[in-house]
Amino acid sequence: MRGRKRVEDYVVRARSTDTLLDCLLTIKRTIDPTLSFRYSCGHGVCGSDAVAVNGIPTLLCTATVGEFAKPNGANDSAAFRHSAVSNAHATSNRGITSRTAAVDSHVNGAEASSGIPSSEQTLTTNTSSAHVTQDVHGSATSGNLTKSVTVPPETDLETAATSSLGVVELAPLPGFPVVRDLIVDIAQMMDQIKALSPYLRADGKLATTTDGKIDMFEYLQSPEELKRIELLSNCISCGVCEGSCPVYAGGEAFVGPAALVSASRFINDSRDTATAERLEEIASQDGIAACQSVRACSRRCPRGIDVGEEMWRLTERVNAR
């Protein structure tokens, strides 16, 4: 089943310190209300707004324009080629211009109309087809939709800037089926995490004091024991590590680094009594054995977890069991 293959080009006015989430919110509020993307608090701790920025999985709310904007033309490739002269519409009161891309869409084999006048078709792309699912609004949509955002600098709020900070390319998080625009389906990742029992499995025995009363502090840990799991406990299941992994493909094969980090958090917990069972669960060919130690999963973790190092430590523990 082929999904829509489409790129849309927007021009927004922003500062280099603005986040890409700020830019997308500007686009949604003033240019294209149909644009779909996920975000929650915008503080970099929820993980819901993970996308590919210039091909790099990261969070929209932590990525800034100055960090990712590239000079105009730097993003041109066989997949992003100009096919017509832009006939953009400007919103003069905000200094914002919108350009809409040509759409090559096929759903269930039937060509779907883009609904865009040919005079406004400025870009075309040949992205790979995506799984068609139901979007959050209930309508059947699909596809790999890449958003190119051109950002002119905002030096005067009363006058539109004439130069540009550059171009930022946004795309859905790799390795996951696309639901709509920049929204991907993370259900498989969450199922893989749940499959590895992401909760404490203690022996159920209640500790008692010398006088026979229940010891309310039976699960106290030393600072050293807490240190082993504290950083791993900060994982927000954003999927950035999985989008960076060349092995993970969001299917039922490799369980993925997010699930393995969750398992490692409890394997290293001094209170957990199911270490042997957990190591056995991840020892399969689709578990830690599928990890190729590329360590790409560590590059953009928003919580600072060295995922690649944790994968290596798990491999050593599985081999030594």
N, C-alpha and C positions, 0 to 999 in steps of 0.2 A: 504494500500500500504506500503510495507516494504522498508525501506531505508538501505543503507549500514551500517554495524556495524563493527567498525574497530578502532584499536589503533595503533599508530606508535610511535616508540621510537627513539629519537635522543640523541646524546651526543655532547655537544658543550663546548668549553673552554671559560670561562667568569670570570669576577670579581664579588664579592658579591655586588658591587655597581651598576652593570649593570642592566638595566631594562629588563623585560621579552620581551618587544618589540625589544630591541637590539638583544636578543637571537633569536627571530623568524626571524628577518631580516638577521641574520647570516645564519640561516638554509636555508632560501629562496635563498640567494645569492650563497651559497657554497655547499649545500647538496641536497635540494629538491625544485626546482623552481616551482613545482606544488602546494606547500603549499599556501593556501588561508586564508587571514585574513584582517580585516579592520584596517586602521589607517589613521590619517590625519597629523596634525602638530606635534604630539608627545609631547605636552606641558600640557596634562591633562585638556584641556578646551573644546575639541571638542566632546568628548564622543563616538566617532565612534569605538574605539577599546575595548569595554567592553566584557569580556569573564569570564568564571568561572576558577579561579586559585585555585587548590586544593579544588574545590567545593565552593569557595567563589567568588561571583561576584565582579569584580574590573576592573580597566583600566590597560591595558598592559603597557602603557607609564609611569605609576606611581608606578607599582609594581616592586620591585627589587628582584634580585636573593637571596640576603641575608635574605630578609623578608620571602620568601616563600619556599626556598629549604629545603627539609626534607631528613633525612638520607636514604640511599639506603635500600629498603625493607620496609620502613615505610608506603609506599603507596600500598603494596601488599594486595589484597583482593580477594574475589571470582570473581570480575569483572576484575582483573588484575593478571593473573597467567602466569608464565613462562611455555611454552610448548616445547621449544627446546633450544639448545645451540646457542648462538648468533654467527653468521658468518659475523661480521660487516666489512665494507670496510672503511679503514682510509684514510683520505687525509693528507698525511704526511707533506705537506708544511704548513698546518694550524693547525695540531693537533686536527682535528675534526673527530669524528666517527659517522656514521649513521647506525641505525638499523631499519628495517622496519617490521611492525607487520603483522601477519596473518590477512586475510580479510574474513569475513563471510558476503557476500553481496547478496541481493536479490532485484531486481528492477522489479516491476510489476509481482512478483512471479517467475521470471526467475533468475537462479543463474548467477552472473556476475563474470568473471575471474579477479583475482587480478593482474595478470601479473607479479607476484613475484615468483622467483624460490623458491622451498620448502626449500632449504638450508639456505635461508635468512629469513624465517618466524620464529620469535622469541617470539612474544607475541600474546595473543588472548584476546578478550574482549566480554562481553555479554551486551552491552549497549542497551538501548531501541531504537526501530525503530523511524525514523524521517520522517517528511513530505518531499516528493520529490518536489523540485522546480527547476527553471532554474537558473544556476549559472551566475556569472557576465561575464563569457566568452561565454555563450550561449549554453553550453553543459548540458545535463540532468544529474545531480548528486544529491546526497543526503546524509543524514546520520548524526548520532552523531559520530564525529571523535574526539577522545581524543588524545591530543598530550602530551606524557611524555618526558620531557626534562631533561636529566642528565647533570649536570654542574660541570666539574672538575675545580678547582681553577686555575687561570692564574697568576702564579708567575714569569714565565720567558717566554717571547714572542718567544724565540728561541727553547724552549724545552717543549714538551707536559707534562702537569701535570699528576702525577701518582695517586693522591688522588682525592676525589670528595667532592664538596660542598653539594651534595645531588640531589634529584629528585623533579621536579615540574610537576604537572599534569595540563594540560590545556584542557578545553572543551568548547563547545559553551555555550553562556549565557542561563541559564535555563528559561523556560517559553515562549520561542520563537521557531517558526519552523526554522529548519536548512536549509540554502541555500547550503553551501559548507564548509567543514572543520570547521573553527572557525567563519564563517560568518553566522549570523542569519537574518531573515526577521523582521524588526522593523516596517513594514508598518501599522500593526494593532495598535501598540502603538501610532504612529503619527496620525492615524485616530481618535483615542480616545481623543487625546489632541485637535485636531481640532474641534471635536464635542462639546467641552465645550467653544468655542469662546475665544481663547487665544489672545484677543486684547481688547483695551480700548473701552468701550461702554459709551460714554458721552451723555449728553442730547442734544448736538448740538447747544446750545445757546451761542452766542458770548458775552463775557463780554465787557463792554464799560467803558471808563473813564468818568469823570464828564463833559467833553466838547463834549461827543458824539462819540469820536474816539474808534476804536477797541482796546481793551486792549491786547497787545501781550503777556502778562504774566499771562493770565487767568488760566493756569494750574500749576502755581507755588505751590510747596509743602513745608511745614515746615520740618526741619530735623527730627522731630519725626514721621511725616507722611511717609517720605522717608524710615526711618529705618524699618517700618513695612513690606515693600515689597522689600527692597534692596537685602537681601540674597536670597529670593525666586526668584528674577529676574536672579540670577546666575545659575539657573538650566540649564543643557546642554542636557537634554533629552537623557542621555546615556543608560538608561534602567537598571542600576545597582540596583536601588531600586525595580524594578519590578522582576528582576532575583532573588532577595533576598526574595521576598514576597511569603509566602506559599499559599496565596489565589489566586494570579494572575497566570493565565495560558495562557495568550496571546490570548484568545478567545474573544467572544463577550459578556461575562458575566461581571465580575468585571472590572470596567473601569481602575483600576490600580492607584498606587500612583503617577506616573509621570503626568498623566492628572489631578489628584486632586491637586497636587502642583501648576500646571499651573493655575487652577481655583482659588486656594487660593491667588495667586499673585494678581489677579484682584479683588477678593472679599475684600482684605485688602487695595486696592488702593483708596485713598480718592477722586480721580478724577472720578472714575467709578460710574455710576448711575444705574447699573443693578444688584446690590447685591442680591435683593430679587429673581430675575429670576435665577441667578447663583446658589443660595442655593437650589432653587426648582429643578434645573437640576441635582444636585448631591445627592438629597435626596432619590433617588430610591433604590430598593434592590440591584441593581448592582452598585450603587454609593458608597457613604461613609458608608452606612449601612452594606456593605459587609466586611468592614475592621474589623479585629478581634483584633486590637491593639497589635499585636505581637512585633511591632517595629523593626523587622529585617531590614526593609527598611532604617533605619538610620545608620546602622553599617558601610557601606563602601561608603557613598555618597562622591564623589570626590570634591564637592563644599562646604562641611561642613553643609549642610542643615539637620536639625533634622526632617526628614520626618515623623517619627512616632508621634512626638509632634504636627506637623502640622495637621496630620490626626485627632488627638484627639481634637484640637481646632475647626476643621471643624465640627466634630461630635457635639460638644457643640453648635455651631452656628446654625446648622441645627435643633437640638432639641429645641432651644430657639426661633426659628423664629415664 
